[in-house]
Amino acid sequence: MTGCCERCDDVREDTLRGLQRAVTPGKVRAVSSVNKQRNGGPSIVRARLQVNPSGFAFALRSDGEGSVFIPPTRIGAALDGDEVEVRSWPAERGEEGEVVAIVRRRRTRITGMARRAGKQWLLEPDDPRILWPARIDMQGASGVDPSVVVVARIERYPEGARGDMTVTIERTLGAPDTLTTEQAKVLIEFGIDDTFPDDVLAEAATVPSEVRPEDRAGRVDLRALPFMSIDPEDARDFDDAVCVELLGEDPEGADMRLHVAVADVSHYVREGTAIDREATWRSFSVYLPHRAIPMLPEQLSSKICSLVPGEDRLAMVVSMRLDASGESHDVSVRAAVIHSHARLTYSAVAGEMAAPGKLAEAVAERIHTLRAAADRLRRRRLARGAVELTLPEIRVILDEDDPTRIREIKPTRSSPEIGRAYNLVEELMLAANEATAAIAVRRRAPIVFRAHAPPDEQRLETFAAAAQVLGLDVDPEPLRTPRGVQAMLRKLEGHPKAYPLNMLMLRAMSQADYRTENIGHFALASDAYVHFTSPIRRYPDVIAHRVLKALLAREGLPAGGDPVPTMPAIENTQEQAVRASQREREVMSAERETKSLFATAFMRERIGDRLEGTISGVAQSGVFVALEDPYVDAMIRVASLEQGQGDSFEVEANGVRMVGRRSGFALCVGDRVTVEVVDANIQRRRTEVTLVRRAKKSG
């Protein structure tokens, strides 16, 4: 990807139906405080548990203050993913602690295969992070098929350090080691439903299919403006449409008026409804290689809310005047009625910018004016220090006639032209999000900010040490500011190890999240940032729309028809922000794991092939290799490396080199290698390779 903006976190490796579903089965103890001291002793914090298959765990603190190491003997009856209360204390290598209470169970179902153990049946969980035995309750069951993967509902959770679970089999998924079965397992693992409850579907069926006269109340009529949408070829829901007017004769120096129209989801998704409850629980749409699982039912996501061409639609419109320097003036937000005049794809826009004259003259002219507006915004954004990282993502190309057949795996935005087309839209969305954030800050509104904290000192020190090994001297102190990071990234341009250094810099950055406290957005060098432009696929944007409507109504400005949303309490908004941050990580993990699954399935037909790649990381378990064609991640297991080299290997403290203890033979992040594919295990979602040779070092 290009740029550290809305989907920057998608390439990181960090790893209630509604709020009414918050309490799940199992004996848990309610906890009212988030962070407290007991008798002046160790601190007690809320956290999310991440269990390692080896038995230990890390508790990720809910207050964002890092993690706590939990030894195997101190996990208690908690499962991976549970919200827990942890007692922690300083230890030699950081915070250490123990689970003292389970606040909320996350897992309600697990997948696995049944096996007989004496007179009873046990379920062997697929997820190695489930460390507990699972006894199958056979009461009412017609039988067990040990040859298929099943979905089991947890009926009884562990109650002590040596307890077990009781489960009942709900349904079968199919034979193991198939793409269909493994995909279903990923969705269950991360709590993603691909169907909507009946009450949600029933409510969606009552939503109108067109804009009615009463829906236009309290709105400005902007249907005459030539809005158009620009999206991927396979997009089905159109969140936004854009329009720009040149306010003078000189395209280089004249002011422009930019309009960004965003689907008014909040008009149709009212608080307290079944649809809103479901959207709160889902929080995001999920985009998989072969399909999308929407946050909203199709009647809304692909129909009445979507800004389809040739139809009147309700929208929230951000308008601003851009001067030649890219500075915005006269910013306004209005509830409106718009009419999209064209639906364009990124490839069509890229083609027009590369070779003008392919599209209709009026449409082509608007594209070039939009590009000019985006260029102004981008120049100003970079001038203030915004960070741009160039990191492609994996793109799985499926056969059009057979979606189970994988044709190709390649990087996204594989051409500069496509990259510029994406950037055109990104710049306009960034401007709209910043404009709405500025309005919320001035009005002190309880909105959900998209926050990105500066990187911490320890991560920057680690990055500087790794960069030095890769041939780049870096002073970590300037990297505490966006301008410092930007200057360092400019030094990387043309560097032979630019890609791994970019990746290491990304890993040194903090992970963006949602919160009601405005701490700014480090990567964008922005004082305040709000997600506003994608309410069909992101719930925080719906919250932003409701808050802005309440502000508009308070000031007597166009806010849409009654009932206008009321200003939410800050406590409710904060709870929704925490939920969205947690859910975002789960959705990103599901998308990443699914891409890995498809990539591994594709590589089953490449066993024995010799391929070129670049080492992207090292760990105690082995060396990670980014293959070039196909664009797949693979791993050289340390055992394979030791067998091939006749030596034992260890990872250096800098974290970027794997070195033989006797020979000194080293593999370093950024090294070019030739490897041979030896295994593609889709249950583990991993392709394994062996080292054939390492490219000779230059110099």
matplotlib code that plots the C-alpha trace (Angstrom):
import matplotlib.pyplot as plt

x = [0.0, 1.0, 0.5, -0.1, -3.8, -7.1, -6.0, -2.3, -2.9, -3.9, -0.3, 0.8, 1.7, 0.6, -1.3, -23.1, -24.7, -24.6, -23.7, -26.7, -24.7, -21.7, -22.2, -21.6, -22.0, -19.7, -19.1, -17.4, -17.1, -18.2, -15.6, -16.4, -13.1, -10.6, -7.4, -7.0, -4.7, -5.4, -4.0, -1.2, 0.1, 0.3, -1.9, -5.1, -5.9, -8.4, -6.9, -7.5, -5.7, -3.6, -2.5, 0.6, 0.3, 3.3, 1.1, 2.0, 0.1, 0.2, -2.5, -3.0, -4.1, -7.3, -5.8, -3.3, -0.3, 1.4, 1.1, 1.6, 3.4, 1.3, 3.2, 1.3, 0.6, -1.1, -3.6, -6.2, -9.4, -9.1, -9.2, -7.5, -9.4, -11.1, -11.4, -9.8, -8.7, -4.9, -2.8, 0.6, 4.0, 7.4, 9.7, 13.2, 11.9, 8.9, 5.5, 4.5, 1.2, -1.7, -5.3, -7.5, -10.9, -12.6, -14.7, -16.1, -15.8, -15.1, -15.3, -18.7, -17.8, -14.7, -13.9, -12.1, -12.3, -13.8, -11.9, -12.9, -11.2, -12.5, -16.3, -16.4, -15.8, -13.3, -13.0, -9.4, -9.6, -8.1, -6.8, -3.6, -4.3, -7.2, -5.2, -8.1, -9.7, -13.1, -15.6, -18.4, -21.9, -23.5, -27.0, -29.4, -26.6, -27.2, -23.6, -20.1, -18.2, -14.4, -13.5, -14.9, -14.3, -17.2, -18.4, -19.1, -20.8, -19.2, -21.7, -19.5, -16.2, -13.2, -13.7, -10.2, -6.6, -7.2, -10.7, -12.1, -14.8, -18.0, -19.2, -22.1, -21.7, -23.8, -22.9, -20.2, -18.0, -16.6, -13.4, -10.2, -7.6, -10.0, -10.3, -14.1, -13.6, -10.6, -12.2, -15.2, -12.8, -11.2, -14.6, -15.5, -12.1, -12.6, -16.3, -17.5, -21.0, -21.8, -25.6, -27.8, -30.3, -34.0, -35.0, -32.4, -33.4, -37.1, -36.3, -34.1, -37.1, -39.0, -36.4, -37.5, -35.9, -35.8, -35.6, -39.1, -40.3, -40.3, -36.7, -35.6, -36.8, -34.1, -31.6, -30.0, -30.6, -27.2, -28.4, -27.2, -23.6, -21.8, -20.9, -19.2, -17.9, -14.5, -14.1, -12.5, -14.0, -15.7, -17.2, -20.9, -21.3, -20.4, -19.8, -18.6, -18.9, -16.8, -17.1, -14.9, -15.6, -12.9, -13.5, -11.7, -10.0, -6.6, -6.5, -3.1, -3.8, -7.6, -9.4, -11.5, -14.6, -14.4, -17.4, -17.2, -20.6, -20.8, -23.7, -26.1, -26.3, -27.5, -30.8, -31.7, -29.8, -31.5, -30.2, -31.9, -33.0, -32.1, -30.0, -28.1, -27.5, -26.1, -23.9, -22.5, -21.6, -20.0, -18.4, -16.8, -17.4, -15.0, -13.3, -12.1, -10.6, -13.8, -16.5, -17.4, -19.3, -21.1, -21.7, -25.2, -27.8, -27.8, -30.9, -28.9, -25.2, -25.7, -29.0, -30.6, -27.4, -25.1, -24.4, -25.2, -25.2, -28.4, -30.3, -31.1, -29.5, -29.2, -25.8, -23.7, -21.6, -18.4, -17.6, -14.5, -12.7, -9.1, -6.6, -3.5, -1.4, -3.9, -5.2, -8.9, -11.3, -15.1, -15.6, -19.1, -21.0, -24.6, -27.3, -28.1, -29.7, -27.3, -27.4, -24.3, -23.7, -21.1, -19.5, -15.8, -13.2, -9.7, -8.4, -10.5, -9.2, -5.7, -6.1, -7.4, -4.6, -1.9, -3.4, -6.1, -9.0, -10.3, -13.3, -16.1, -14.8, -16.8, -15.9, -12.2, -12.1, -13.6, -11.0, -8.1, -9.5, -10.0, -6.4, -5.2, -7.2, -5.7, -2.2, -2.7, -3.9, -1.0, 1.6, 0.3, 0.1, 3.6, 4.8, 3.6, 5.4, 2.9, 4.5, 4.1, 5.2, 5.2, 4.2, 2.2, -0.4, -1.3, -4.1, -5.7, -7.1, -9.8, -11.1, -14.3, -16.1, -14.8, -14.3, -12.6, -9.8, -6.9, -5.5, -2.8, -1.4, 0.2, 0.8, -1.9, -1.4, 1.1, 1.5, 2.2, -0.9, -3.2, -1.4, -2.2, -5.8, -6.1, -4.2, -6.6, -9.5, -7.4, -6.4, -10.0, -11.2, -8.3, -9.4, -13.0, -12.1, -9.8, -12.4, -15.0, -12.6, -11.7, -15.4, -15.9, -12.8, -14.0, -17.5, -16.0, -18.3, -18.1, -17.0, -14.8, -11.4, -9.0, -6.0, -2.4, 0.2, 3.9, 6.2, 7.6, 11.3, 12.1, 10.7, 12.7, 15.9, 15.2, 14.6, 17.8, 19.8, 18.2, 18.7, 22.4, 22.8, 21.1, 23.5, 21.6, 22.7, 19.6, 19.3, 16.2, 15.5, 14.2, 11.9, 9.7, 8.2, 6.5, 9.0, 11.8, 10.2, 9.5, 13.1, 14.4, 12.1, 13.4, 16.9, 15.6, 14.6, 16.9, 18.4, 19.0, 17.1, 14.4, 11.5, 12.7, 13.6, 10.1, 8.6, 10.7, 9.7, 6.1, 6.5, 8.1, 5.0, 2.1, -1.1, -3.9, -7.1, -10.4, -10.9, -12.8, -9.6, -8.0, -4.3, -3.9, -2.7, 1.1, 1.5, -0.8, 0.8, -2.7, -4.0, -7.3, -8.6, -12.0, -13.3, -16.3, -16.2, -17.1, -20.2, -21.5, -18.4, -17.3, -19.4, -17.2, -18.2, -21.9, -21.2, -19.5, -22.5, -24.8, -22.7, -22.4, -26.1, -26.7, -24.3, -26.0, -29.5, -28.3, -27.1, -30.1, -28.3, -29.4, -29.3, -31.8, -35.4, -36.7, -35.8, -32.4, -29.9, -29.3, -25.8, -24.5, -23.0, -19.2, -19.3, -21.4, -19.1, -16.0, -17.5, -18.3, -14.7, -13.2, -15.5, -14.6, -10.8, -11.1, -13.3, -11.0, -8.1, -10.3, -11.5, -8.0, -6.7, -9.5, -8.7, -5.0, -5.5, -7.8, -5.3, -2.7, -5.0, -5.7, -2.0, -1.1, -3.8, -2.3, 1.2, 0.1, 0.6, 4.1, 5.7, 9.2, 9.4, 12.4, 11.5, 13.2, 12.5, 13.7, 14.1, 11.4, 12.0, 13.7, 12.4, 13.5, 11.3, 12.8, 13.3, 10.5, 10.8, 8.6, 8.4, 8.1, 6.1, 3.7, 3.6, 3.4, 5.0, 6.9, 9.1, 12.4, 12.1, 15.2, 15.4, 15.6, 18.2, 20.3, 20.0, 21.0, 24.0, 25.1, 25.2, 23.0, 21.5, 20.4, 18.8, 21.0, 19.9, 19.3, 16.4, 17.4, 20.0, 20.0, 23.6, 25.3, 27.1, 30.1, 30.3, 29.2, 26.9, 24.2, 20.8, 19.8, 16.5, 16.7, 18.9, 18.0, 17.5, 16.5, 14.3, 12.5, 8.9, 8.6, 5.2, 2.0, -0.2, -3.5, -4.6, -1.6, -1.9, 1.8, 4.1, 7.4, 10.6, 14.2, 17.2, 18.8, 21.3, 21.7, 22.7, 26.3, 26.8, 27.8, 31.2]
y = [0.0, 3.6, 6.0, 5.6, 6.3, 4.6, 1.0, 1.4, -1.1, -3.8, -4.8, -4.9, -8.3, -7.4, -9.6, -9.1, -9.5, -5.8, -4.7, -6.7, -9.9, -8.9, -11.6, -15.0, -18.5, -19.6, -18.6, -15.2, -12.6, -9.1, -6.4, -2.8, -1.1, -1.0, -0.3, -0.3, -1.1, -3.7, -2.9, -0.9, -4.1, -5.1, -3.3, -4.9, -4.2, -5.2, -7.1, -9.3, -12.7, -14.0, -17.6, -19.1, -22.8, -23.4, -22.7, -19.2, -16.0, -12.3, -10.1, -7.0, -4.2, -2.4, 0.9, 0.6, 0.5, -2.6, -6.3, -8.5, -11.9, -14.7, -18.0, -21.2, -21.9, -18.5, -18.5, -20.2, -21.2, -18.5, -19.2, -17.4, -14.2, -13.8, -10.5, -10.9, -9.1, -9.4, -8.7, -7.6, -6.7, -5.6, -8.5, -8.8, -8.7, -6.5, -6.8, -10.3, -11.3, -13.7, -14.0, -13.3, -13.0, -13.7, -10.8, -12.0, -15.1, -14.5, -17.9, -19.6, -22.2, -24.2, -26.4, -29.7, -33.5, -36.0, -39.0, -41.8, -42.0, -45.0, -44.7, -41.0, -38.8, -35.9, -33.0, -32.2, -28.4, -27.2, -24.0, -24.9, -22.0, -24.0, -25.9, -27.5, -31.0, -30.8, -33.5, -34.0, -34.2, -37.1, -36.6, -36.3, -36.7, -39.2, -40.1, -38.8, -38.9, -38.9, -38.2, -34.6, -31.3, -30.2, -27.0, -27.4, -25.1, -24.7, -25.7, -25.6, -23.7, -24.7, -23.7, -24.4, -24.8, -28.5, -28.3, -29.3, -28.1, -29.7, -29.1, -30.2, -30.7, -28.2, -29.1, -30.5, -28.4, -31.2, -33.0, -31.4, -29.9, -28.5, -24.8, -24.6, -26.2, -24.2, -21.0, -21.7, -22.4, -19.0, -17.2, -19.2, -18.6, -14.8, -14.7, -13.6, -14.5, -14.7, -14.7, -12.1, -13.0, -13.2, -10.1, -8.1, -9.4, -8.7, -5.2, -4.7, -5.8, -2.8, -0.3, 1.7, 0.9, 4.6, 8.0, 9.2, 12.8, 12.8, 11.6, 14.9, 17.0, 18.9, 18.5, 20.6, 19.5, 18.9, 16.7, 19.1, 18.7, 16.1, 13.6, 10.4, 7.3, 5.7, 2.2, -1.3, -3.3, -5.7, -3.2, -3.6, -0.9, 2.7, 4.7, 7.9, 10.1, 13.1, 16.4, 19.4, 22.8, 25.1, 28.6, 30.4, 30.0, 29.0, 25.3, 25.7, 28.7, 29.1, 28.1, 24.9, 23.8, 20.2, 18.2, 14.7, 13.0, 10.0, 7.6, 8.7, 5.3, 6.9, 7.9, 4.2, 2.7, 4.1, 3.6, 0.8, -1.1, -4.7, -3.5, -1.1, -3.8, -6.1, -3.4, -2.5, -6.1, -6.6, -3.1, -3.7, -5.4, -8.3, -8.5, -12.0, -13.0, -14.7, -12.6, -9.8, -10.3, -6.9, -5.0, -4.2, -6.3, -6.1, -4.0, -1.2, -1.9, -2.6, -0.8, 2.2, 3.4, 2.8, 5.8, 4.0, 6.0, 7.3, 7.2, 9.9, 9.1, 10.6, 11.7, 13.7, 16.1, 17.8, 20.9, 23.0, 25.6, 24.7, 27.4, 26.8, 25.7, 23.0, 24.8, 24.4, 27.2, 27.6, 24.0, 22.9, 19.6, 19.2, 16.6, 16.5, 14.7, 13.9, 12.1, 10.2, 10.9, 8.2, 5.1, 4.7, 2.0, 2.6, 1.0, 3.3, 6.4, 5.1, 4.6, 8.1, 9.7, 7.7, 8.1, 10.9, 10.6, 7.1, 8.4, 10.8, 14.4, 15.7, 12.8, 13.0, 16.7, 16.0, 13.3, 15.6, 18.4, 15.9, 14.8, 18.4, 18.9, 15.7, 16.9, 20.1, 18.2, 15.7, 18.4, 20.2, 17.0, 16.0, 19.5, 19.2, 15.9, 13.1, 9.7, 7.5, 3.9, 1.9, -1.6, -3.8, -6.2, -9.7, -9.9, -13.2, -13.5, -16.1, -17.7, -16.0, -19.2, -21.2, -19.2, -22.1, -22.0, -19.6, -18.1, -15.8, -14.2, -10.8, -7.5, -4.9, -1.7, -3.4, -0.4, 3.3, 4.3, 2.2, 3.6, 7.2, 6.3, 5.0, 8.0, 10.4, 9.0, 8.6, 12.3, 13.5, 11.1, 12.2, 15.8, 15.1, 13.1, 15.8, 18.5, 16.7, 16.0, 19.7, 20.6, 18.0, 19.4, 23.0, 21.9, 19.6, 16.8, 13.2, 11.8, 8.7, 9.8, 7.6, 7.9, 7.1, 7.6, 8.3, 5.2, 4.5, 4.9, 1.2, 0.4, 3.2, 2.0, -1.5, -0.2, 1.9, -1.2, -3.3, -0.6, -0.3, -4.1, -3.5, -0.7, 2.4, 4.7, 6.0, 8.3, 7.2, 10.6, 12.4, 9.5, 10.7, 13.2, 12.6, 14.9, 12.8, 9.6, 11.2, 12.4, 8.9, 7.3, 9.6, 8.3, 4.9, 5.7, 3.7, 1.8, -1.9, -2.9, -0.3, -2.9, -4.6, -1.3, 0.1, -3.0, -2.7, 1.0, 0.0, -2.5, 0.2, 2.4, 2.2, 0.7, 3.1, 2.6, 4.3, 6.5, 9.5, 11.2, 13.2, 12.5, 13.3, 11.0, 10.6, 9.1, 11.7, 14.5, 15.5, 17.3, 15.4, 12.7, 11.0, 8.1, 9.6, 8.4, 4.7, 4.2, 1.3, -0.8, 0.8, 1.5, 4.3, 6.4, 5.9, 7.3, 10.3, 11.0, 10.9, 13.3, 15.7, 15.6, 16.4, 19.4, 20.6, 20.4, 22.3, 25.1, 25.1, 23.7, 21.0, 17.8, 15.5, 14.8, 13.9, 12.2, 13.8, 11.7, 13.0, 13.8, 10.6, 10.4, 10.3, 7.0, 5.3, 6.6, 5.3, 1.9, 1.8, 2.9, 0.1, -2.4, -1.1, -1.3, -4.9, -5.9, -4.3, -6.4, -9.6, -8.6, -7.8, -11.1, -13.0, -11.2, -11.8, -15.5, -16.1, -14.6, -16.9, -19.8, -19.1, -18.5, -21.8, -23.7, -22.1, -23.3, -26.9, -27.1, -25.6, -28.3, -28.8, -25.4, -23.2, -19.6, -16.3, -14.2, -11.8, -12.6, -10.5, -11.6, -14.0, -15.8, -18.6, -21.0, -20.1, -17.5, -15.8, -15.3, -13.0, -14.8, -12.6, -14.7, -15.8, -13.1, -15.4, -15.5, -18.7, -20.1, -21.9, -23.9, -23.7, -27.5, -27.5, -24.8, -26.7, -29.9, -28.3, -26.3, -28.9, -26.3, -25.0, -21.5, -18.7, -15.3, -12.4, -9.8, -7.3, -9.5, -9.3, -12.0, -15.8, -17.0, -20.4, -20.9, -22.7, -21.6, -18.0, -18.5, -15.9, -15.0, -11.4, -9.6, -8.2, -11.0, -12.4, -16.1, -19.0, -21.5, -24.8, -25.3, -28.5, -28.2, -26.3, -27.1, -25.2, -26.3, -24.3, -21.8, -21.9, -22.6, -24.2, -23.9, -25.0, -22.8, -23.5, -20.7, -17.1, -14.4, -13.3, -10.3, -7.2, -5.7]
z = [0.0, -0.4, 2.5, 6.2, 6.1, 6.6, 6.1, 7.2, 10.1, 7.6, 6.9, 10.6, 12.0, 15.5, 16.1, 22.3, 19.2, 20.0, 23.5, 24.8, 24.0, 26.0, 28.7, 27.3, 28.9, 31.7, 35.3, 35.4, 38.1, 37.3, 37.8, 38.1, 38.1, 35.2, 37.0, 40.8, 43.7, 46.4, 49.8, 48.2, 46.5, 42.8, 40.3, 39.0, 35.3, 32.7, 29.8, 26.8, 27.0, 24.2, 24.8, 23.2, 22.1, 24.4, 27.4, 28.5, 27.7, 27.3, 28.7, 26.5, 28.9, 28.0, 28.9, 26.1, 28.5, 27.0, 28.0, 31.0, 30.8, 32.3, 33.1, 32.4, 36.0, 36.5, 33.6, 35.8, 33.9, 31.3, 27.5, 24.7, 23.9, 27.3, 28.9, 32.3, 35.4, 35.9, 39.0, 37.8, 39.2, 37.8, 36.8, 35.3, 31.7, 32.2, 33.7, 35.0, 36.5, 37.0, 36.0, 39.1, 37.4, 34.1, 33.2, 29.9, 27.8, 24.1, 22.7, 22.5, 19.8, 18.8, 15.9, 15.8, 15.3, 17.6, 19.0, 21.3, 24.8, 26.5, 27.0, 26.1, 23.1, 23.3, 20.8, 19.7, 19.1, 15.8, 17.5, 19.4, 21.8, 23.3, 26.0, 27.7, 27.2, 25.6, 26.5, 24.1, 25.6, 23.8, 25.3, 22.4, 19.8, 17.0, 16.7, 16.0, 12.7, 13.6, 9.9, 9.6, 11.2, 13.5, 15.2, 18.9, 21.3, 24.7, 27.3, 30.4, 30.7, 32.8, 36.5, 37.8, 36.8, 36.1, 34.8, 31.5, 29.1, 28.0, 24.4, 22.2, 18.5, 16.4, 12.9, 10.6, 8.4, 6.2, 5.5, 6.9, 4.7, 2.2, 1.4, 2.3, 5.7, 6.6, 5.6, 7.8, 10.7, 10.3, 10.5, 13.7, 15.2, 15.0, 15.7, 12.3, 11.2, 7.5, 8.1, 9.8, 12.5, 11.5, 13.4, 11.6, 8.1, 9.0, 9.9, 6.8, 4.7, 5.8, 4.7, 1.7, -1.7, -2.8, -1.4, -0.4, -0.3, 3.5, 3.6, 1.9, 4.9, 6.6, 3.7, 1.1, -2.5, -4.2, -7.0, -9.6, -8.6, -10.9, -8.1, -9.2, -7.3, -7.8, -6.5, -7.2, -10.1, -7.8, -5.3, -4.5, -1.9, -2.6, 0.6, -1.1, -4.2, -5.0, -6.9, -7.5, -9.0, -10.4, -9.1, -11.8, -15.2, -14.2, -13.3, -11.5, -9.4, -9.0, -5.9, -6.0, -4.1, -3.1, -2.1, -0.5, -0.2, 2.2, 2.5, 5.2, 6.9, 10.2, 8.6, 8.1, 11.0, 14.1, 17.6, 19.5, 16.5, 15.6, 12.7, 14.9, 17.5, 14.9, 13.3, 16.8, 17.3, 13.8, 13.8, 10.4, 7.1, 6.3, 3.0, 1.9, -1.4, -2.6, -0.9, 1.4, 4.7, 5.2, 8.4, 7.2, 5.4, 1.6, 1.5, 3.1, 2.2, -1.6, -2.2, -0.4, 1.4, -1.5, -3.7, -6.9, -10.2, -11.6, -8.3, -5.7, -2.4, 1.1, 2.1, 4.6, 2.5, 3.5, 1.4, 1.5, -0.6, -1.5, -2.3, -4.5, -1.5, -0.6, 2.6, 3.2, 4.0, 4.5, 5.6, 6.1, 6.8, 5.6, 5.4, 1.7, -1.2, -4.0, -7.4, -8.5, -12.2, -12.9, -11.4, -12.2, -11.4, -10.3, -13.5, -15.6, -13.7, -14.0, -17.7, -18.2, -16.2, -18.1, -21.6, -21.7, -24.1, -23.2, -21.3, -22.2, -22.3, -19.3, -17.1, -18.1, -17.3, -13.8, -13.2, -14.0, -11.8, -9.0, -9.4, -9.3, -6.0, -4.6, -5.6, -3.7, -0.6, -0.8, -1.1, 1.9, 3.9, 3.1, 3.9, 7.5, 7.9, 7.0, 6.8, 3.7, 3.6, 0.4, 1.4, -1.0, 0.3, -1.1, -3.7, -4.5, -8.1, -8.4, -11.5, -12.7, -13.5, -10.6, -7.4, -5.7, -8.2, -7.5, -10.7, -9.3, -6.2, -6.7, -4.8, -4.7, -6.7, -8.9, -11.2, -10.5, -12.4, -10.2, -7.2, -8.3, -8.9, -5.3, -4.0, -5.7, -3.6, -0.5, -0.4, -0.7, 2.0, 4.3, 3.8, 4.6, 7.7, 9.0, 8.3, 10.4, 13.2, 13.4, 13.6, 16.5, 18.3, 18.1, 19.4, 22.0, 20.8, 22.2, 18.9, 18.2, 17.1, 15.0, 17.2, 16.3, 19.1, 18.5, 18.6, 22.0, 22.8, 23.1, 19.7, 18.1, 19.7, 18.4, 14.9, 14.9, 16.0, 13.3, 10.6, 11.4, 10.7, 7.3, 6.4, 7.5, 10.4, 12.2, 15.1, 17.0, 18.6, 15.4, 14.8, 17.7, 15.3, 11.9, 10.2, 11.5, 10.2, 6.9, 6.5, 7.3, 4.8, 2.1, 2.9, 2.1, -1.5, -3.7, -0.8, -1.7, 1.5, 1.3, 1.6, 4.8, 6.3, 5.5, 7.1, 10.2, 10.5, 10.3, 13.1, 15.2, 14.8, 17.3, 16.2, 15.5, 17.5, 18.3, 21.4, 22.6, 23.7, 20.9, 20.8, 17.1, 14.3, 14.3, 10.8, 9.2, 11.2, 12.0, 15.1, 14.9, 12.8, 12.6, 10.4, 8.6, 5.0, 5.2, 7.3, 5.2, 6.3, 9.6, 12.7, 14.1, 11.0, 11.9, 15.3, 13.8, 11.6, 14.5, 16.5, 13.6, 13.0, 16.7, 16.3, 13.1, 14.7, 17.7, 15.4, 13.2, 10.1, 7.7, 9.9, 8.1, 9.1, 12.5, 14.7, 14.6, 16.7, 20.2, 21.4, 23.1, 26.5, 26.5, 28.5, 25.8, 23.0, 24.9, 25.3, 21.6, 20.8, 22.8, 21.1, 17.7, 18.4, 19.6, 16.7, 14.2, 15.3, 15.0, 11.5, 10.3, 11.7, 9.9, 6.6, 7.0, 7.9, 5.0, 2.6, 4.1, 3.7, 0.0, -0.6, 1.0, -1.0, -4.2, -3.2, -3.0, -6.7, -6.5, -4.4, -5.8, -7.5, -7.0, -6.5, -5.7, -2.7, 0.0, 3.7, 5.5, 9.1, 11.5, 14.6, 16.8, 14.8, 11.4, 8.6, 6.8, 3.1, 0.9, -2.5, -5.5, -8.0, -6.7, -4.0, -1.1, 2.4, 3.2, 6.0, 6.3, 9.5, 11.7, 11.7, 7.9, 7.9, 10.5, 8.6, 5.3, 6.7, 9.3, 12.0, 14.8, 14.4, 16.7, 16.3, 17.1, 19.7, 16.9, 15.6, 12.0, 11.5, 12.0, 12.5, 12.5, 15.8, 14.3, 10.7, 11.1, 8.0, 8.4, 6.9, 7.3, 6.7, 3.2, 1.8, -1.6, -1.6, -3.8, -2.1, -2.9, -1.9, 0.3, 2.0, 1.9, 5.0, 4.7, 8.2, 9.6, 6.7, 6.1, 3.1, 4.0, 1.9, 2.1, 1.3, -2.0, -2.0, -0.8, -3.2, -3.0, -0.9, -2.9, -2.1]

ax = plt.figure().add_subplot(projection="3d")
ax.plot(x, y, z, "-o")
ax.set_aspect("equal")
plt.show()
